[in-house]
Amino acid sequence: MAERGFSTNLSRSEQLLFLTDEQLRQGIELMYFAYRSFTADPDRILAERRYGRAHHRAIHFINRNPGLTVNGLLETLGVTKQSLNRVLRQLVEDGLVESRVGAEDRRHRNLWLTETGKALETELSAAQRRRMRTAFSNAGPEAVIGFRKVLEEMIDADLRGRLIPPSEGGRP
């Protein structure tokens, strides 16, 4: 990894503060490479079904919040209504998502994964959980807490309060 300009032999002060432009560039590159690896397994599974990452994100958040409204999903994903409608239409037609009229407000559409949708979500997230579990285990508990803190701090403050559930005892 050193040949790409990444330094793994950081001094204590460098470990605590990543302030130089070069260190920030290294962090940006690591984020790109980590994201590419993190999404590689789900991307292969999705491609077999002619789905993309937008489908994966919708499936993930519907699974995490059964009964989520379409507007709630729009807010969470930060995408256009047109973009989300295309994805949801395909997931509903393929029997992965069920859209029900809201019990409290009939104008709302609530989203639920079907059993087939739950099975796909489990398959997609299993590879990512394995990768995260291995990385967290290898990095250690302090790194896990620090990683979560860094990610939370990168999220716009208004979104952080609305979209990120509080951690349990400092764990992601």
C-alpha positions in Angstrom: 0.0 0.0 0.0 2.9 2.3 0.6 3.6 2.5 -3.2 0.3 4.3 -3.6 1.3 7.0 -1.2 -0.5 5.7 1.8 1.5 5.7 5.0 0.8 3.1 7.7 3.6 4.3 9.9 2.0 7.4 11.4 3.3 9.2 14.4 1.1 9.5 17.5 0.2 13.1 16.6 -0.6 12.1 13.0 -2.8 9.3 14.3 -4.7 11.9 16.4 -5.0 14.7 13.8 -5.3 14.3 10.1 -4.7 17.9 9.1 -2.3 18.0 6.2 -3.6 18.1 2.7 -1.8 15.0 1.8 -3.2 13.1 4.8 -6.7 14.3 3.8 -6.1 13.2 0.2 -5.1 9.8 1.6 -8.3 9.6 3.7 -10.4 10.5 0.7 -8.8 7.8 -1.4 -9.2 5.3 1.3 -12.9 6.2 1.5 -13.2 5.6 -2.3 -11.4 2.3 -2.1 -13.3 1.1 1.0 -16.7 2.0 -0.6 -15.7 0.2 -3.8 -14.9 -2.9 -1.9 -17.9 -2.5 0.5 -20.3 -2.4 -2.5 -18.6 -5.0 -4.7 -20.4 -8.1 -3.4 -23.9 -6.5 -3.3 -23.3 -5.0 -6.8 -22.7 -8.5 -8.2 -25.9 -9.9 -6.6 -27.9 -6.9 -7.8 -26.5 -7.1 -11.3 -27.8 -10.7 -11.6 -31.3 -9.3 -11.0 -30.8 -6.2 -13.1 -30.9 -3.9 -10.1 -28.6 -1.2 -9.0 -27.4 0.6 -5.8 -30.6 2.7 -5.7 -32.6 -0.6 -5.3 -30.2 -1.7 -2.6 -30.6 1.5 -0.6 -34.4 1.4 -0.9 -34.5 -2.3 0.2 -32.1 -1.6 3.1 -34.1 1.3 4.6 -37.5 -0.3 4.1 -36.1 -3.3 5.9 -34.8 -1.1 8.8 -38.1 0.8 9.0 -41.0 -1.5 8.1 -44.0 0.7 7.2 -41.8 3.6 6.2 -43.8 6.1 4.1 -42.7 6.9 0.5 -42.0 10.5 1.7 -39.9 9.2 4.6 -37.9 7.1 2.2 -37.5 10.1 -0.1 -36.2 12.2 2.8 -33.8 9.4 3.9 -32.3 8.8 0.5 -32.3 12.4 -0.6 -33.3 11.5 -4.2 -35.9 12.9 -6.5 -39.5 11.6 -6.5 -39.1 10.5 -10.1 -36.0 8.5 -9.4 -37.5 6.8 -6.3 -40.8 6.0 -8.1 -38.9 4.2 -10.9 -37.0 2.1 -8.3 -40.1 1.4 -6.2 -42.3 0.5 -9.2 -39.7 -2.1 -10.2 -39.4 -3.5 -6.7 -43.2 -3.7 -6.3 -43.7 -5.3 -9.7 -41.0 -7.9 -8.9 -42.7 -8.8 -5.6 -40.0 -7.5 -3.3 -41.8 -4.5 -1.8 -45.4 -4.1 -0.9 -47.0 -0.7 -0.9 -50.0 -0.3 1.4 -52.4 2.6 2.0 -51.5 4.3 5.3 -53.6 3.1 8.3 -53.6 6.6 9.9 -53.6 8.7 6.7 -54.9 7.1 3.6 -52.9 9.6 1.5 -49.7 8.0 2.6 -48.2 4.9 1.1 -46.4 2.6 3.6 -43.6 0.3 2.4 -42.9 -3.2 3.5 -40.5 -5.9 2.3 -42.2 -9.1 1.2 -40.6 -12.4 2.2 -38.7 -12.4 -1.1 -37.5 -8.8 -0.4 -36.4 -9.8 3.0 -34.4 -12.7 1.6 -32.7 -10.5 -0.9 -31.9 -7.9 1.8 -30.4 -10.6 4.0 -28.2 -11.8 1.1 -27.1 -8.3 0.2 -26.3 -7.3 3.8 -24.6 -10.6 4.8 -21.5 -9.8 2.7 -21.3 -6.3 4.0 -21.8 -7.4 7.6 -18.9 -10.0 7.1 -16.7 -7.3 5.7 -17.5 -4.8 8.5 -17.2 -7.5 11.2 -13.7 -8.5 10.0 -12.6 -4.9 9.6 -13.9 -3.9 13.1 -12.4 -7.0 14.7 -9.0 -6.3 13.1 -9.1 -2.6 14.0 -10.2 -3.0 17.6 -12.9 -1.4 19.7 -11.3 2.1 20.0 -11.0 2.3 16.2 -14.6 1.2 15.8 -15.8 4.0 18.0 -13.5 6.5 16.3 -14.7 5.3 12.8 -18.3 5.8 13.8 -17.6 9.3 15.2 -15.7 10.3 12.0 -18.6 9.1 9.8 -21.2 10.9 12.0 -19.2 14.1 11.8 -19.0 13.9 8.0 -22.8 13.9 7.8 -24.5 17.4 7.6 -25.6 18.3 11.1 -29.3 18.6 10.2 -29.3 15.1 8.7 -27.3 13.6 11.5 -30.0 14.5 14.1 -32.9 13.3 11.9 -31.5 10.2 10.3 -28.9 8.6 12.5 -30.1 6.6 15.4 -28.2 7.0 18.6 -25.6 4.3 19.2 -25.9 1.8 21.9 -23.0 2.1 24.2 -20.7 3.6 21.6 -21.2 0.7 19.1 -22.3 1.2 15.5 
